[in-house]
Structure formats: structure tokens, C-alpha cells
Amino acid sequence: MLFPSEGSFLRLAMDRWFEQYGVRPAVAGDFDDSALLKTFGGEGEGFFAVPEVILREVNRSFGTRSVGSMAGLKTRIYAISTDRRLLHPAVLAILQAAKEHLA
């Protein structure tokens, strides 16, 4: 399996998930760069976890396909802004849609 780097939120969540189900995958690589991880996966070097919300895009871009689901595994998505208060209507609409569809 191709893993995100140790200590990352997704890696910690994956490690807990595997432990909960008694699975011990062979580590084919640890990556700090998620695009590099997906590139290795697209070249057939191993399988990797992808948030469901971007699964179709990853499959299209990297020539991969889904082989299963890690039910219950969650990750975090952040929106970063230089402004303390978000005022732009487009940004507010994007945030609202994300809250509705990603929660």
C-alpha cells in the first residue's frame, strides 16, 4: 500500500482503521506529496486511499480505479483565507456547499 507520510492526519486515521479491523498492509511507500503518491499508484506500484469526494477526478487523472472503501474513515478539509471575515458571496457559497456536501 502507498501511504501518506507518518504523522499526517490521514495516515493516523488510516493506521487506526487498519488496527481496528486487524489488517496489516505491506507498506510500498510513504509520501509527503499526495500527487506523487497518486502517480506511483497510477503506475501500478500499489494502492492508496483517496477521499470519496475526489475519487472520480483521481481515477480520471491518474488512470486508477476504485477497489473498495474504508467505511468510516474520515479526513479533514481546510479552507484558508487571508481575511478574518469572509464576505465575498462566491466564497460564502462555496463554503456553504462544502458544509452541506462534505459533512
Buried (B, 14 or more C-beta within 10 A) or exposed (E): BBBBEEEBEBBEBBEEBBEEEEEEEEEBBEBEEBEEBBBBBBEEEBBBBBBEEEBEEBBEEBEBEEEEEBEEBEBEEEEEEEEEEEEEEEEEEEEEEEEEEEE
